[in-house]
Amino acid sequence: MNAATVLRREVSCAVRVMVRSPQTLFLVVALPVVYLVVIGSIFDGEEVNDVPGRSWSLSVSVIMTASVVVIGVVSATFQHLTLTLVQDREHGLLKRLRGTPLPTWVFLTAHVFTALLVSVALAVLVASCGVLAFDVALPGRRTLAALVTVALGGLSCSLVALPFSTLVSRASAALPMAFGVSLVLFFLSGNFFPGKALPDPVTTVANCFPVRHFFVAMLTAFDPHTTGAGFEWEHLAVLGGWAAAGSVMALRWFRWTPTGDE
């Protein structure tokens, strides 16, 4: 059996496991949609005149749709992978896996690829909710930029989850730690503050992490005033750098054996 066939079967298995988990479905699918519906309903019809980096006003619904796409992708990649890998490691599944004929790179690639597939599907779902509920315009000619941004943002968050999982020593702590780190980054990046200019120190800290760059690039793709193809190359390059850094750190520090703390 060739590697492509094994990889396809592993992806299929990972998708089934994700879909059958109520906790995952709530965290990855339901919660981002709830964010969009609640915040979008509160600010429905309002526009912001001082969006950082833009001289024109922008609908809060557009900002929140782009923001929730980012929140959903981070949930489907960073949070979900951290939870899955830590639980599998602490329950001894990763250790036993290394004793099977399944190549470890196929196992990890399948999980990352599954997270990316779910990210794209979730982005489409959130964008559709924005269109149907709040009259947000689809990216149109910027669709390719939006898809590339989702893919690269999802890839960077997925690969960062691999070394981050080594910092979590207990299976019961995986979700609180991943969710807590994500929530802090969402606040620092302005995901819950539609169009508000953040203090310079906050922006400086946020720019050190991928979520802020992901959000800015996604907002450009959804902004109807954007000219051209909608690619934010500088921010996409930062996401690519985080993906590369995550890969290097995972090769060096990823753990396959339980820590024994639980």
C-alpha positions as CSV (number, residue, x, y, z in Angstrom):
1,M,0.0,0.0,0.0
2,N,1.5,3.3,-1.1
3,A,1.9,6.4,1.1
4,A,-0.9,8.3,-0.7
5,T,-3.5,5.6,0.0
6,V,-2.4,5.4,3.7
7,L,-2.6,9.2,4.0
8,R,-6.1,9.3,2.4
9,R,-7.3,6.6,4.9
10,E,-5.8,8.4,7.8
11,V,-7.5,11.7,6.8
12,S,-10.8,9.9,6.4
13,C,-10.4,8.4,9.9
14,A,-9.4,11.8,11.4
15,V,-12.5,13.5,9.8
16,R,-14.8,10.8,11.2
17,V,-13.4,11.1,14.7
18,M,-13.8,14.9,14.6
19,V,-17.3,14.8,13.3
20,R,-18.4,12.3,16.0
21,S,-17.1,14.4,18.8
22,P,-19.8,16.8,20.3
23,Q,-17.1,18.7,22.1
24,T,-15.2,19.3,18.9
25,L,-18.2,20.3,16.9
26,F,-19.2,22.8,19.5
27,L,-15.7,24.3,19.9
28,V,-14.9,24.3,16.2
29,V,-18.2,24.9,14.4
30,A,-20.9,26.2,16.8
31,L,-18.9,28.6,18.9
32,P,-17.5,30.7,16.0
33,V,-20.9,31.0,14.5
34,V,-22.4,32.1,17.8
35,Y,-19.7,34.8,18.0
36,L,-20.7,36.1,14.6
37,V,-24.5,36.0,15.2
38,V,-24.3,37.6,18.7
39,I,-21.7,40.4,17.9
40,G,-23.0,40.9,14.4
41,S,-26.6,41.3,15.7
42,I,-25.5,43.9,18.3
43,F,-23.7,46.0,15.8
44,D,-25.8,45.3,12.8
45,G,-25.9,48.2,10.3
46,E,-23.1,50.1,12.1
47,E,-20.0,51.4,10.4
48,V,-16.6,52.2,11.7
49,N,-14.7,55.2,10.4
50,D,-11.3,54.7,12.0
51,V,-10.4,51.2,11.0
52,P,-6.6,51.0,11.3
53,G,-4.8,51.1,8.0
54,R,-7.9,52.3,6.1
55,S,-9.1,55.8,5.3
56,W,-12.7,54.7,4.6
57,S,-15.5,53.5,6.7
58,L,-16.2,49.8,7.0
59,S,-19.2,47.8,8.1
60,V,-18.9,46.1,11.5
61,S,-20.5,43.0,9.9
62,V,-17.6,42.8,7.4
63,I,-15.0,43.1,10.1
64,M,-16.7,40.5,12.3
65,T,-17.1,38.1,9.4
66,A,-13.4,38.2,8.7
67,S,-12.6,38.1,12.4
68,V,-14.8,35.0,13.0
69,V,-13.3,33.2,10.0
70,V,-9.9,33.6,11.8
71,I,-11.4,32.5,15.1
72,G,-12.9,29.4,13.5
73,V,-9.7,28.5,11.7
74,V,-7.6,28.8,14.9
75,S,-10.2,26.7,16.7
76,A,-10.1,24.0,14.0
77,T,-6.3,23.9,13.9
78,F,-4.4,25.1,17.0
79,Q,-7.0,24.3,19.6
80,H,-8.2,21.0,18.1
81,L,-4.8,19.6,17.3
82,T,-3.4,20.5,20.7
83,L,-6.3,18.8,22.4
84,T,-6.1,15.7,20.1
85,L,-2.3,15.2,20.3
86,V,-2.0,15.7,24.0
87,Q,-4.9,13.3,24.7
88,D,-3.5,10.7,22.3
89,R,0.0,11.1,23.9
90,E,-1.1,10.9,27.5
91,H,-3.3,7.9,26.8
92,G,-0.3,6.1,25.2
93,L,-1.7,6.0,21.7
94,L,1.2,8.0,20.1
95,K,3.8,5.7,21.8
96,R,2.0,2.6,20.5
97,L,1.7,4.2,17.1
98,R,5.5,4.3,16.7
99,G,5.5,0.5,17.0
100,T,3.2,0.1,14.0
101,P,4.1,0.1,10.3
102,L,2.3,3.5,9.9
103,P,4.9,6.2,9.2
104,T,4.8,8.9,11.8
105,W,4.9,11.6,9.2
106,V,1.8,10.2,7.6
107,F,-0.1,10.3,10.9
108,L,0.9,14.0,11.6
109,T,0.3,15.1,8.0
110,A,-3.1,13.5,8.0
111,H,-4.1,15.5,11.2
112,V,-2.8,18.7,9.8
113,F,-4.5,18.2,6.4
114,T,-7.8,17.3,8.1
115,A,-7.5,20.5,10.1
116,L,-7.0,22.5,6.9
117,L,-10.0,20.8,5.2
118,V,-12.2,21.7,8.2
119,S,-10.8,25.3,8.2
120,V,-11.8,25.8,4.6
121,A,-15.2,24.4,5.2
122,L,-15.7,26.5,8.3
123,A,-14.6,29.6,6.4
124,V,-17.2,29.0,3.8
125,L,-19.8,28.4,6.5
126,V,-19.0,31.7,8.3
127,A,-18.9,33.7,5.1
128,S,-22.3,32.2,4.1
129,C,-23.7,33.2,7.5
130,G,-22.3,36.7,7.0
131,V,-23.9,37.0,3.5
132,L,-27.3,35.6,4.5
133,A,-27.7,37.2,7.9
134,F,-25.8,40.6,7.6
135,D,-25.6,41.2,3.8
136,V,-21.8,40.9,3.8
137,A,-20.5,40.8,0.2
138,L,-18.6,37.8,-0.9
139,P,-14.9,38.4,-1.7
140,G,-15.5,38.1,-5.4
141,R,-12.3,38.7,-7.3
142,R,-10.5,38.4,-3.9
143,T,-11.7,34.8,-3.3
144,L,-8.3,33.3,-4.2
145,A,-6.7,35.7,-1.7
146,A,-9.2,34.6,0.9
147,L,-8.6,30.9,0.3
148,V,-4.8,31.3,0.3
149,T,-5.0,33.3,3.6
150,V,-7.2,30.6,5.2
151,A,-4.9,27.9,4.0
152,L,-1.7,29.6,5.1
153,G,-3.2,30.8,8.4
154,G,-4.5,27.3,9.1
155,L,-1.2,25.7,8.2
156,S,0.8,28.0,10.5
157,C,-1.6,27.5,13.4
158,S,-1.5,23.7,12.8
159,L,2.2,23.5,12.8
160,V,2.6,25.7,15.9
161,A,0.2,23.3,17.7
162,L,2.7,20.5,17.3
163,P,5.5,22.0,19.5
164,F,2.9,23.7,21.8
165,S,1.5,20.3,22.7
166,T,4.8,19.5,24.4
167,L,4.2,22.3,26.9
168,V,1.0,20.6,28.1
169,S,1.8,17.8,30.4
170,R,-1.8,16.6,31.3
171,A,-4.6,15.6,29.0
172,S,-7.2,17.5,31.2
173,A,-5.2,20.7,30.7
174,A,-5.0,20.6,26.9
175,L,-8.3,22.4,26.2
176,P,-8.0,25.1,28.9
177,M,-4.4,25.9,27.8
178,A,-5.1,26.0,24.1
179,F,-8.4,27.9,24.5
180,G,-6.8,30.3,27.0
181,V,-3.8,31.1,24.7
182,S,-6.1,31.5,21.7
183,L,-8.5,33.8,23.6
184,V,-5.6,36.1,24.8
185,L,-4.4,36.3,21.2
186,F,-7.9,37.1,19.9
187,F,-8.1,40.0,22.4
188,L,-4.6,41.3,21.6
189,S,-5.3,41.1,17.9
190,G,-8.6,43.0,18.1
191,N,-10.9,40.2,17.0
192,F,-13.5,41.2,19.5
193,F,-13.2,45.0,19.0
194,P,-14.6,45.8,15.5
195,G,-12.4,48.4,13.9
196,K,-11.1,49.9,17.1
197,A,-7.5,51.1,17.1
198,L,-5.6,49.2,19.8
199,P,-2.9,50.8,22.1
200,D,0.6,50.8,20.5
201,P,2.0,48.4,23.1
202,V,-0.8,45.9,22.5
203,T,-0.4,46.1,18.8
204,T,3.4,45.6,19.2
205,V,2.8,42.4,21.2
206,A,0.1,41.2,18.9
207,N,2.4,41.6,15.8
208,C,4.7,39.1,17.4
209,F,2.2,36.3,16.9
210,P,0.4,34.9,13.8
211,V,-3.2,35.7,14.7
212,R,-3.0,39.5,14.2
213,H,-1.4,39.0,10.8
214,F,-4.0,36.4,9.9
215,F,-6.8,38.8,10.9
216,V,-5.4,41.7,8.9
217,A,-4.9,39.6,5.8
218,M,-8.4,38.1,6.0
219,L,-10.0,41.6,6.5
220,T,-8.3,42.8,3.4
221,A,-9.8,39.9,1.4
222,F,-13.3,40.7,2.8
223,D,-13.0,44.5,2.5
224,P,-15.2,45.5,-0.5
225,H,-13.0,48.6,-1.0
226,T,-9.9,46.6,-1.5
227,T,-8.4,47.1,-5.0
228,G,-6.5,44.4,-6.8
229,A,-6.3,40.7,-5.9
230,G,-6.5,41.3,-2.1
231,F,-3.2,39.6,-1.1
232,E,-1.5,41.0,2.0
233,W,2.0,39.6,1.1
234,E,3.8,41.0,4.1
235,H,1.3,39.4,6.6
236,L,1.2,36.2,4.6
237,A,5.0,36.1,4.8
238,V,4.8,36.3,8.6
239,L,2.3,33.4,8.6
240,G,4.7,31.4,6.4
241,G,7.5,32.1,8.8
242,W,5.4,30.8,11.7
243,A,4.6,27.7,9.8
244,A,8.3,27.1,9.1
245,A,9.2,27.8,12.7
246,G,6.5,25.4,13.9
247,S,7.9,22.7,11.7
248,V,11.4,23.1,13.0
249,M,10.3,23.2,16.6
250,A,8.1,20.1,16.1
251,L,11.1,18.2,14.7
252,R,13.2,19.1,17.7
253,W,10.7,18.9,20.6
254,F,7.6,16.9,19.6
255,R,6.9,14.2,22.2
256,W,5.5,10.8,21.4
257,T,5.6,9.3,24.9
258,P,3.4,10.2,27.9
259,T,4.8,12.6,30.5
260,G,3.5,10.5,33.3
261,D,1.8,13.5,35.0
262,E,-1.6,12.0,34.7
